[in-house]
Amino acid sequence: MPSNKGLIGKKAESLAVDFLKVNGYKIIERNYFTKFGELDIVASKENCLCFIEVRSRTSTAFGLPEESLTSIKKRHLELAARYFIKVRNFKDPICRFDMVCILFDKNQSPISIKIENDII
């Protein structure tokens, strides 16, 4: 059985997908696993291949969701994205890394959802 953190993570990713679609993104892949780590969402928008990290928090006691992305995680995202591009045979795509940040209240209802572009 998934942990509460795992359930929140799955809920956050589903909310992120819906949010991205409303904002003009076309979802290509979800939860793409590589030896370098996982890509939460791969999407396209305006001829750009977007690698999207989903970050969520149920409290701001330890900071906002966007503050949880470490330099090590960013490096793993870059490596995973390069692997995705190679395996999927994309030829010199225009790429960027985005992050969807979701803050939940104590009842696990979303308080805020926002996107940050070009996080790397």
Protein Blocks (a to p, Z undefined) as FASTA:
>chain_A
ZZfklmmmmmmmmmmmmmmmmnopacfbghiacfkbccfbacdeehiacdddddddfbfk
nopfklmpcfklmmmmmmmmmmmmmmnopahiacddddddddddfkopafbdcddehkZZ
